[in-house]
Amino acid sequence: MAKATLGGQEIEIDEDGFIQEPDKWNTEVAEDLAKTEDAYPMGEEAWRLVNYLRDYYIKYEIAPPVRMLTKQTKLDLKRIYELFPGGPAKGACKIAGLPKPTGCV
């Protein structure tokens, strides 16, 4: 597994850049990941989405469906792609420190 320096610490990442050590995730790691996804700097809307993803994942151990994501964050899909050009799965979930989604996020 590859390693990257994110948030000032060395963290294992997979071939797509998703962190493999979720306990090392913090806001500085998220900001460094956002730079790799053309989502930097992150504003209030981006943080709202990232925090929702993290909270949902911690509670259910899976990323939320896109429909729920848009409803709960009050961000339409177009806006999510503006904030995270890689989309809700590749971009937002990666920045939130979640594992690479396998379903439709």
C-alpha positions in Angstrom: 0.0 0.0 0.0 1.2 3.5 -0.8 1.7 6.2 1.8 1.0 9.9 1.5 1.7 12.9 3.8 -1.7 14.3 4.7 -2.3 16.8 7.5 1.3 16.6 8.4 1.2 12.8 9.0 2.0 9.8 7.0 -1.1 7.8 6.1 -1.7 4.7 4.0 -3.8 5.3 0.9 -5.2 2.9 -1.7 -4.6 3.2 -5.5 -7.4 5.8 -5.8 -6.1 7.9 -2.9 -8.6 6.9 -0.3 -7.1 6.8 3.2 -6.8 3.3 4.8 -6.3 4.5 8.4 -9.6 6.3 9.2 -8.6 7.0 12.8 -5.9 9.4 11.5 -8.6 11.6 9.7 -9.0 15.2 10.8 -9.8 18.5 9.2 -6.2 19.0 8.1 -6.2 15.6 6.4 -9.5 16.5 4.7 -8.1 19.8 3.4 -5.0 18.1 2.0 -7.3 15.5 0.3 -9.5 18.4 -1.0 -6.4 19.7 -2.8 -6.1 16.4 -4.7 -9.8 16.6 -5.7 -9.8 20.2 -6.9 -12.2 21.0 -4.0 -9.9 23.4 -2.1 -10.5 25.6 -0.3 -13.5 24.1 1.4 -16.3 26.4 2.5 -19.3 26.0 4.8 -21.3 24.0 2.3 -18.5 21.6 1.6 -17.9 21.0 5.3 -21.6 20.5 5.8 -21.5 17.7 3.3 -18.3 16.1 4.5 -19.5 16.2 8.1 -22.8 14.6 7.1 -21.0 11.9 5.3 -18.8 11.1 8.3 -21.7 11.2 10.7 -23.8 8.9 8.5 -20.9 6.5 8.0 -20.1 6.3 11.7 -23.8 5.5 12.5 -24.5 3.0 9.6 -21.0 1.9 8.5 -21.9 2.7 4.8 -22.1 5.9 2.8 -25.5 7.4 2.3 -27.4 7.1 -1.0 -27.2 10.2 -3.2 -30.9 11.0 -2.8 -30.6 11.1 1.0 -27.3 13.1 0.8 -29.0 15.8 -1.2 -32.1 15.9 0.9 -30.3 16.0 4.3 -27.6 18.5 3.3 -30.0 20.7 1.2 -27.5 20.7 -1.6 -28.6 19.6 -5.1 -26.5 17.2 -7.1 -25.3 20.0 -9.4 -24.0 22.0 -6.4 -22.3 18.9 -5.0 -20.4 18.5 -8.3 -19.5 22.2 -8.2 -18.0 21.7 -4.7 -16.5 18.3 -5.4 -15.7 17.9 -9.1 -15.0 14.2 -8.5 -18.6 13.8 -7.3 -20.1 12.6 -4.1 -18.4 9.2 -4.2 -14.9 9.8 -5.5 -14.5 13.4 -4.3 -16.6 13.9 -1.2 -16.3 10.5 0.4 -12.5 10.5 -0.1 -12.2 13.9 1.6 -14.5 12.7 4.4 -12.1 9.9 5.1 -14.6 7.1 4.2 -13.6 3.9 2.5 -14.1 3.8 -1.3 -17.9 3.4 -1.8 -19.0 0.2 -3.5 -22.6 1.3 -4.1 -24.3 4.3 -5.6 -23.4 7.4 -3.7 
